Amino acid sequence: MRQSTIYTSLLAAASSAVAQSVASVAGFSVSSMVPAASSIAASGSSSSSSAVASASAAPSGGAAPGYSTDSVEVILEDDSGASSMTAFQSVLGSAQKPPTGSQGPFTTLEVVVGSTANQALRCQVLDEAGVPIAATRGVNFDVTFSDGDGGIWTFEEPVTVSAVVCDDKFVGKGFDVIAKLSNQQIELGSQTLFKNFVEATTLSPTGSSGPFQTFELIVGVNSNPALRCQINDKRGQPIVALRGENRDTTFSDSDKGPWTFERPQAKVGEIICDPNFVANNQPL
């Protein structure tokens, strides 16, 4: 037993000497090259403990740190490459932010509502004048936008966005009325919002007075579907427009699309919406 111990000691010493020689040639010490067994054991124990601790601290389900299922994201994009993703955490009441990263111009919008957030939540975007911007998705035309797994909303033309607003009181069209004026020939549009419409109201067209070629009325789901509006020119005279076999000076929604001005390139002075207006169909 003693001879075995001596032999082992001699072998260890020889190995150490060889290692010292190799280390000397290489230019570093044996202690740095071959750590003690006790150090290796301690290091292994420490690494294992750290790995276990890290695994215990990792969020379940592979979710990234800071991720929350009650968040809301408003994604604005354009084919030219402009993009913005504005995130809201736990929207209760109303929340407003400037768009993150860029103000546009943008052509599309998408609202992504987290799985535990209010699925009925709606958001809107404001232009540089603080006016809500309208967009379409399928047959829907609105100024407040939901997720609803319905995908992307599209703006009629590229828009610059000054603010993104999410509010749990927003509803789809609701009592709002939107008067939409367009001129496809010169890519000009105006969307004038009659907020919570209940009585006769006169407004100037938002953003531009034209010239315009068409008018479309969008009546909220809670408003009177028979509501009609009149468009006056700069001299205060009613503008005549056509839709199908109808020729009139007051215009309804009825889900039948836009009215075309009889005299195109009309300049608009004011828009009047009144629950007392009735059809005044005139001969073609």
Secondary structure, DSSP 8 states (H G I E B T S, - for coil): -HHHHHHHHHHHHHHHHHHHHHHHHHTS-HHHHS--HHHHHHHHHHHHHHHHHHHHHS-GGG--TT--TTEEEEEEE-TTS-EEEEEEES--SEEEE--SS----EEEEEEEE-TTS-TT-EEEEE-TTS-B--EEETTEEESSEE-TT---EEEEEEE--SEEEEETT--SSTT-EEEEEEETTTTEEEEEEETT--S-EEE--SS----BSEEEEEE-TTS-TT-EEEEEETTS-B--EEETTEEESSEE-TT---EEESSSSB-EEEEEEETT--------
